[in-house]
């Protein structure tokens, strides 16, 4: 739950934004271009907030894209309580509607890291969205498999505390991979011990997506690895890809 008085930090190169997701407001940042350009909606990982995605947002902006980073429900800057994805797809679909309707936006790409990648995949396979493509970096895609394999004990304790019985299956993006109709890119780090690379690899195979494997990447991309990822995304999705 958002704690009153705690706000997102100021970022000198970004403008603050608040997006109505229905029953909550989602806070974050925007990096707008002066003219017409594609846009990316960025979604952060567990334990993070909208400011955590500033590095890829700035890289995207430097390449001529609009970039928007929002805090998920229950995380710093946004209202409501975190439920690790039970409300996230609806929230994200509303945020995508808002972004797609902004002046100067040609098309929208949804890009999430870790928990944000999970939400991005779940949103685009279970909701009717205005995204044109989806990118997931180091995402958990099968919760039971992640629970068994992760080296992060805190994540197992969090899953035990938050998940409903149905969420283990229905909340796992891999369950819905067959309904993914957007071009999708899965980015995995071969040294990731939090969400092992089989997570992204299996989703890409099930959904007919593209896989980008970085041999030296752990779970969280470095600035240099974000530059590689952003370069691939902007080359791959600068033009609006056709729906499958």
Secondary structure by P-SEA (a helix, b strand, c coil): cccccccccccccbbbbbbbcccbbbbbcccccccbbbbbbbbbccccccccaaaaaaaaaaabbbbbbbbcccccccccccccccaaaaaaaaaaaaaaacccccbbbbbbccaaaaaaaaaaacccccccbbbbccccccaaaaaaccccaaaaaaaaacccccccccccccccccccccbbbbbbbcccccccaaaaaaaaaaabbbbbbbccccccccaaaaaaaaaaaaaacccccccc
